[in-house]
Amino acid sequence: QVQLVESGGGLVQPGGSLRLSCAASGMLFSRNAMGWYRQAPGKERELVASITSGGSTTYADSVKGRFTISRDNAKNTVYLQMNSLKPEDTAVYYCNLQWPARLDAWGQGTLVTVSS
């Protein structure tokens, strides 16, 4: 009954920006650490960014300085602001819990395509 719904993806030119949203339900959201993952064609799913209940953040080296993860506990939503997008950022983006435990079932994700 825990549900995570990603949205906000789309087609954007290199150097452009997108803001992804992850709406959560069926959990004590404010107590959970959350993460954004992505999976490009032919590649493994990788952790892009994470945020703890206290607001501490981590980022993959490939996105550091360009992406920002944030959360709004009142809205049960996690965001990923993506700036200076590169073609290498093209992937399906997913959100999931980081703590206390990652969900085994992944959601639909949202597709981000960076192309000129």
ZIUR-V790222 format. One record per residue. N is the residue number from 1. RES is the residue in one small letter. SS is DSSP state (~ for helix, > for strand, _ for the rest). BURIAL is 1 if it has 16 or more other C-alpha atoms within 10 Angstrom, else 0. D_FIRST is the distance of its C-alpha to the first C-alpha in Angstrom with 2 decimals. Layout:
N_RES_SS_BURIAL_D_FIRST / N_RES_SS_BURIAL_D_FIRST
This chain:
1_q___0_0.00 / 2_v___0_3.79 / 3_q_>_0_6.09 / 4_l_>_1_9.82 / 5_v_>_1_12.45 / 6_e_>_1_16.02 / 7_s_>_1_19.12 / 8_g___1_22.81 / 9_g___1_24.33 / 10_g_>_0_27.55 / 11_l_>_0_31.14 / 12_v_>_1_33.27 / 13_q___0_36.74 / 14_p___1_37.56 / 15_g___0_37.89 / 16_g___0_35.46 / 17_s___1_32.30 / 18_l_>_1_28.68 / 19_r_>_1_25.88 / 20_l_>_1_22.34 / 21_s_>_1_19.31 / 22_c_>_1_15.73 / 23_a_>_1_13.50 / 24_a_>_1_10.53 / 25_s_>_0_7.97 / 26_g___0_5.80 / 27_m___0_8.58 / 28_l___0_12.30 / 29_f_~_1_13.31 / 30_s_~_1_17.00 / 31_r_~_0_17.20 / 32_n___1_15.82 / 33_a_>_1_18.19 / 34_m_>_1_17.18 / 35_g_>_1_18.93 / 36_w_>_1_20.01 / 37_y_>_1_20.94 / 38_r_>_1_23.03 / 39_q_>_1_24.32 / 40_a___1_27.66 / 41_p___0_29.10 / 42_g___0_30.43 / 43_k___0_29.15 / 44_e___0_26.53 / 45_r___0_23.54 / 46_e_>_0_24.72 / 47_l_>_1_23.59 / 48_v_>_1_25.16 / 49_a_>_1_24.40 / 50_s_>_1_22.48 / 51_i_>_1_22.39 / 52_t___1_22.02 / 53_s___0_21.02 / 54_g___0_24.78 / 55_g___0_25.31 / 56_s___0_27.02 / 57_t_>_1_26.78 / 58_t_>_1_27.72 / 59_y_>_1_28.61 / 60_a___0_29.71 / 61_d___0_33.47 / 62_s___0_33.28 / 63_v___1_31.64 / 64_k___0_33.09 / 65_g___0_34.97 / 66_r___0_33.41 / 67_f_>_1_29.66 / 68_t_>_1_28.17 / 69_i_>_1_24.64 / 70_s_>_1_23.73 / 71_r_>_1_20.99 / 72_d_>_0_20.80 / 73_n_~_0_18.78 / 74_a_~_0_19.61 / 75_k_~_0_17.87 / 76_n___1_14.95 / 77_t_>_1_16.56 / 78_v_>_1_18.30 / 79_y_>_1_21.38 / 80_l_>_1_23.73 / 81_q_>_0_27.23 / 82_m_>_1_29.20 / 83_n___1_32.98 / 84_s___0_35.89 / 85_l___1_33.84 / 86_k___1_35.42 / 87_p_~_0_35.21 / 88_e_~_0_33.82 / 89_d_~_1_30.68 / 90_t___1_29.82 / 91_a_>_1_26.45 / 92_v_>_1_22.87 / 93_y_>_1_21.11 / 94_y_>_1_17.59 / 95_c_>_1_15.83 / 96_n_>_1_13.97 / 97_l_>_1_13.93 / 98_q_>_1_17.36 / 99_w_>_0_17.08 / 100_p___0_16.17 / 101_a___0_14.90 / 102_r___0_14.24 / 103_l___0_11.21 / 104_d___0_12.77 / 105_a___0_11.14 / 106_w___0_12.92 / 107_g___0_12.43 / 108_q___0_15.32 / 109_g___1_17.35 / 110_t_>_1_20.30 / 111_l_>_1_23.84 / 112_v_>_1_26.67 / 113_t_>_1_30.15 / 114_v_>_1_33.17 / 115_s___1_36.37 / 116_s___0_39.70
